[in-house]
Each structure stands twice: as C-alpha cells, then as structure tokens.
Amino acid sequence: MGLKKRDWLFLALAAAVVALFIGISGEGTTTRVPRDEIHQEFYDLRAAGTKKIEVDALCEACHDGVQIPFPPDHPAKPGASPMRCLFCHKLENE
C-alpha cells in the first residue's frame, strides 16, 4: 500500500507548519534585565515567588520615559496600566 497524492500533500503541509513554528521561535531580541545592584531586587522578588506583574510595578520608578527614555517604537508607553516589562524583558535566569 503506497502513499496517495493527498497523503503527500498532508505530509508537506504538516512539514510546512512545523518549519514555520521552528522559524518563528528562537531567542528573543529584547534586552534582558541586567543582573546588577540596581536590579537585584527584581531577582530576589522573583526567587521568592512574587508574580511578574507585581515586580513590573517597580520598573516605572526609573523607567518612566523621562529618567530613562523609551525608544520611539517601544510598545508600552509610560503611564500605561499595567506596565508589563517582564513580559518581553526576561531575567537572566529565565
């Protein structure tokens, strides 16, 4: 029993879907949260089990668009509620 044309088409479609997922996955391109004295509190809170959204609230103290300006194409703007920094900017150990 050989494979029919529709079987080959299904296999080609499945391979294309898998190739697409592999192609769009990979390492993120956003900068990681530095592991330094300033950001150590974030690492400590996450290690203690604090949720990311609760840790995100601390970012705006410095990253308010004035003290540390955002790039023009940055998706979240200062004052956005809630700021979701750790959604894109991962900690070094994540």
PyMOL commands that set and color helices and strands:
alter all, ss='L'
color gray80, all
select helices_A, chain A and resi 5-24+40-47+52-56+59-61+85-88
alter helices_A, ss='H'
color red, helices_A
deselect
rebuild
show_as cartoon
